[in-house]
Amino acid sequence: MRLRAAFEQVFLARGSGGVEALLVLVRESGARERETLVLAASELPLAAALLGRTLARRDDVESVASCRVRVRRGGALVDDAALGEELRSAFDGERRRAGDEA
């Protein structure tokens, strides 16, 4: 069984097959891990929402509450608060739906 994790940062970038998400998570043990997912979305807000719903369905993900969402703009990585809110909203909504179905 995998230790539960909280997400620290997500880097979103448009790619040829959709949006690539590089996830940085912190396990209960304190260990940091990186994971890459390719999301079937053409726009960053849609990708953030899809990622939120996907993470909410994973048993090992405890929280995305303090997760920073970063994107590359003008050659620099910047925080995107709107995408972060999209991710958290989709995560919370999916968790609520799963709780209602249980």
ChimeraX attribute file (.defattr): number of C-alpha atoms within 10 A of each C-alpha:
attribute: neighborCount
match mode: 1-to-1
recipient: residues
	/A:1	5
	/A:2	9
	/A:3	12
	/A:4	16
	/A:5	22
	/A:6	19
	/A:7	22
	/A:8	18
	/A:9	21
	/A:10	26
	/A:11	20
	/A:12	26
	/A:13	18
	/A:14	18
	/A:15	13
	/A:16	8
	/A:17	11
	/A:18	16
	/A:19	22
	/A:20	21
	/A:21	24
	/A:22	18
	/A:23	19
	/A:24	19
	/A:25	23
	/A:26	19
	/A:27	17
	/A:28	13
	/A:29	9
	/A:30	9
	/A:31	9
	/A:32	14
	/A:33	13
	/A:34	12
	/A:35	10
	/A:36	13
	/A:37	12
	/A:38	18
	/A:39	22
	/A:40	14
	/A:41	19
	/A:42	14
	/A:43	13
	/A:44	19
	/A:45	17
	/A:46	17
	/A:47	25
	/A:48	28
	/A:49	21
	/A:50	19
	/A:51	23
	/A:52	24
	/A:53	20
	/A:54	15
	/A:55	21
	/A:56	23
	/A:57	13
	/A:58	10
	/A:59	12
	/A:60	15
	/A:61	18
	/A:62	16
	/A:63	18
	/A:64	23
	/A:65	16
	/A:66	12
	/A:67	19
	/A:68	20
	/A:69	25
	/A:70	21
	/A:71	19
	/A:72	14
	/A:73	10
	/A:74	7
	/A:75	7
	/A:76	8
	/A:77	13
	/A:78	14
	/A:79	16
	/A:80	15
	/A:81	12
	/A:82	12
	/A:83	21
	/A:84	23
	/A:85	19
	/A:86	20
	/A:87	29
	/A:88	23
	/A:89	18
	/A:90	20
	/A:91	24
	/A:92	17
	/A:93	15
	/A:94	18
	/A:95	17
	/A:96	12
	/A:97	10
	/A:98	12
	/A:99	9
	/A:100	8
	/A:101	7
	/A:102	5
